[in-house]
Amino acid sequence: MTSLQTTFEFVLPRGYVDREGIVHREGTMRLATARDELMPLLDPKVKEHEAFMTLVLLARVVTRLGTLPVVDDQVIGGMWATDLAFLQDLYRRINTEGTTMAEVICPHCGETVMVDVGGGGALGE
């Protein structure tokens, strides 16, 4: 019997900087439910401007980021664009493809290799 992986660890490329200047890079994202994708449509910010949908949705599925007590749409909205793009890609990968693995081409040797984009590490690893 196989088990379903429902949570995925990640390391942000840059990291969220909180009010005290602490950088938070390591986190956890869970699989989205149908409710996660529908509930943001009721959020007043999303009703006013559809672009907030991404922030509200990611805030529902990112369950941990560093030592922050809460990850909400304000935290997601305060991220660097690089980190937001990373989370959007991770969301797409785990919810449509079911994996954090990606096929990439080494810029040095041209060899195709599989890389775990969710596991993170330093940029370029």
C-alpha positions as CSV (number, residue, x, y, z in Angstrom):
1,M,0.0,0.0,0.0
2,T,1.4,3.4,-1.0
3,S,1.0,6.5,1.1
4,L,0.2,9.9,-0.3
5,Q,2.7,12.7,0.5
6,T,0.7,15.7,1.6
7,T,3.4,18.0,2.9
8,F,6.5,19.3,1.1
9,E,9.6,20.9,2.7
10,F,11.2,23.8,0.9
11,V,14.0,26.4,1.1
12,L,13.3,29.8,-0.4
13,P,16.0,31.2,-2.7
14,R,16.2,34.5,-0.8
15,G,14.0,34.3,2.3
16,Y,11.4,36.4,4.0
17,V,12.8,39.2,6.2
18,D,10.6,39.9,9.2
19,R,10.4,43.2,11.1
20,E,13.3,42.3,13.3
21,G,15.5,41.6,10.3
22,I,15.4,37.8,10.7
23,V,15.5,35.9,7.4
24,H,13.1,32.9,7.2
25,R,13.9,30.5,4.4
26,E,12.8,27.0,5.4
27,G,9.2,26.1,5.3
28,T,6.5,23.6,4.6
29,M,3.7,23.6,2.0
30,R,0.8,21.2,2.0
31,L,-1.3,19.9,-0.9
32,A,-4.2,22.2,-1.7
33,T,-7.8,21.1,-1.2
34,A,-10.7,22.2,-3.4
35,R,-11.7,24.5,-0.5
36,D,-8.3,26.1,-0.6
37,E,-8.8,27.1,-4.2
38,L,-12.4,28.3,-3.7
39,M,-12.3,30.2,-0.4
40,P,-10.0,33.0,-1.6
41,L,-12.8,33.9,-4.0
42,L,-14.8,35.1,-1.0
43,D,-11.9,37.2,0.4
44,P,-12.7,41.0,0.1
45,K,-9.2,41.7,-1.2
46,V,-9.6,39.2,-4.0
47,K,-13.0,40.5,-4.8
48,E,-11.6,44.0,-5.1
49,H,-8.5,43.0,-7.1
50,E,-8.0,39.5,-8.5
51,A,-4.2,39.7,-8.3
52,F,-4.5,39.1,-4.5
53,M,-5.7,35.5,-5.3
54,T,-2.1,34.2,-5.4
55,L,-1.2,35.7,-2.0
56,V,-4.4,34.4,-0.2
57,L,-4.1,31.0,-1.8
58,L,-0.4,30.5,-0.9
59,A,-1.1,31.7,2.7
60,R,-3.6,28.9,3.0
61,V,-1.1,26.1,2.0
62,V,2.2,27.4,3.3
63,T,1.9,26.0,6.8
64,R,5.3,26.9,8.2
65,L,8.0,29.5,7.3
66,G,11.0,29.6,9.6
67,T,10.0,30.6,13.1
68,L,7.1,32.8,12.2
69,P,4.1,32.1,14.3
70,V,1.7,32.7,11.4
71,V,2.0,32.7,7.6
72,D,-0.7,35.0,6.2
73,D,-1.2,36.9,3.0
74,Q,0.7,39.9,4.5
75,V,3.8,37.6,4.9
76,I,3.4,36.2,1.4
77,G,2.9,39.7,0.0
78,G,6.1,40.9,1.7
79,M,8.3,38.3,0.0
80,W,10.8,39.1,-2.7
81,A,9.4,38.4,-6.2
82,T,11.9,35.5,-6.6
83,D,10.5,33.8,-3.5
84,L,6.9,34.3,-4.6
85,A,7.7,32.8,-8.0
86,F,9.4,29.9,-6.3
87,L,6.3,29.2,-4.2
88,Q,4.0,29.5,-7.2
89,D,6.1,27.0,-9.1
90,L,6.2,24.7,-6.1
91,Y,2.4,24.9,-5.7
92,R,1.9,24.1,-9.3
93,R,4.4,21.1,-9.2
94,I,2.9,19.4,-6.1
95,N,-0.7,20.1,-7.0
96,T,-0.6,19.1,-10.7
97,E,2.4,16.9,-11.0
98,G,2.5,15.5,-7.5
99,T,6.3,15.9,-7.2
100,T,9.0,18.5,-6.5
101,M,11.4,16.9,-8.9
102,A,12.3,18.8,-12.1
103,E,14.4,17.9,-15.1
104,V,17.2,20.5,-15.7
105,I,20.1,20.8,-18.0
106,C,23.5,21.4,-16.5
107,P,24.9,24.7,-17.9
108,H,28.5,23.3,-17.7
109,C,28.3,19.9,-19.2
110,G,24.9,19.9,-20.9
111,E,23.8,16.7,-19.1
112,T,20.1,16.4,-18.2
113,V,19.6,15.7,-14.4
114,M,16.7,15.5,-12.0
115,V,16.7,18.0,-9.2
116,D,14.5,18.3,-6.1
117,V,13.3,21.9,-6.3
118,G,11.4,21.6,-3.1
119,G,14.3,20.4,-0.9
120,G,16.2,23.5,-1.6
121,G,19.7,24.4,-0.5
122,A,21.9,27.2,-1.8
123,L,21.1,28.7,-5.1
124,G,22.5,26.6,-7.9
125,E,22.6,23.3,-6.0
